């Protein structure tokens, strides 16, 4: 019963929803507040177990749990959002503040061998106006900038024959509210435990965040993880820059976007960067105090973005090695985590958010992580507060 209760409390949108689900589907009557106490206690224990593994890794004591090294491995990194309220301020929301969660999605794949680029042309969805607009909308909802100016539909092309793609094997998810240093050691311990560092081919896929690439440089670069810029984040910047360069001419903006996208997809980074710099020079420098969506700011930002990430944009080689070039799996995991912890009316104390994230991440992982945690010896603690049951009346 406890396992069912905690699992649902970590999955439902709220403790209230979880309480109603358990009553309707399982005949279990557990109040939302009691579910919260149970989940935060169990999640806190699982967070302590995760931190103990990170400490063991730093001390050289962490054992690997997989004897056979995977053929291909990828670590995908990104962040979500949640709100906190003041600690020790009693009931009610005081000092609300948005904070970031750090999330890692670690995946293994089957090997796909080839001597050339298995997909030399961009996917049709990246050249379809309606699908690009949908993609930009979903990215904007997560905070990525991109303008949605009008553009003509791309001409329909005959679909190429399906290519052989690497098949995903096992996914595990890490999530935390702690700082980047702690998160880095958690990722490193997970990589070691699963033996991902022993894969024949391995990659770290993320957006342009400097904090993420600092984590890669400190923990993953020496193990041979290839740094790859998520192609979809690049697409958003290229589309915004093309619209900024063309102004109100939607047809010209779409033509620029498809040309620049083709160069990026085929690894012609020098050609792409030269075109972006030329467009930025033609637009001129942005005046002081210019808005973020000023075309001159958008173009300058695109130049900076590509300049800073150009060493992570050799996409034809990544595809040849069977490495992923999109961080979509971690984006998907973040959506599922955000559904539980993010909301306009959800305000967490720090320990509560961390505990719930551990429960949700454990059940999103495909390595029986939750079962392993449940089998650990647990410290005894009362299930209710000391004042929950009144004292019996004294006999007269």
Number of C-alpha atoms within 10 A of each C-alpha: 9 10 13 11 21 24 19 21 28 28 23 18 19 18 23 16 15 24 23 18 18 19 14 11 8 12 10 15 13 17 15 17 12 15 21 24 16 18 26 24 19 22 26 21 18 24 21 14 14 18 17 15 20 25 16 14 19 14 9 9 11 17 14 14 10 12 8 11 15 22 17 27 32 26 30 25 25 22 19 21 18 21 20 19 19 17 13 8 10 8 8 8 15 14 10 13 12 11 12 15 23 20 25 27 27 24 25 23 23 15 19 17 13 12 8 12 16 19 16 15 13 15 12 16 12 18 20 17 18 15 14 18 19 12 17 23 17 12 17 15 10 15 9 13 19 22 19 16 18 15 19 14 13 16 9 9 8 7 8 10 6 8 8 12 16 18 13 13 13 13 18 22 27 24 28 24 22 13 11 16 11 13 22 21 20 23 25 20 25 25 22 18 18 23 19 29 24 18 20 14 21 29 25 27 30 26 20 19 13 11 11 20 22 15 19 25 14 12 17 23 16 11 15 15 22 20 24 27 26 22 22 18 19 19 22 22 22 28 27 24 30 28 28 24 24 18 13 12 14 16 16 16 24 23 17 20 25 20 14 23 22 18 18 26 20 18 19 18 22 14 12 21 21 12 15 24 17 15 20 24 13 11 16 14 13 17 10 6 6 11 12 12 14 13 24 24 21 26 30 21 18 24 23 15 17 23 14 12 19 19 12 22 23 19 24 20 16 20 20 17 22 25 25 25 24 18 24 17 18 24 21 12 24 25 15 17 26 18 14 22 26 20 14 7 8 16 23 20 13 15 15 19 23 22 24 30 27 28 27 27 26 25 18 21 19 15 15 12 17 20 12 10 18 12 8 11 7 10 6 6 8 6 11 11 10 8 7 8 8 7 7 6 6 5 4 3
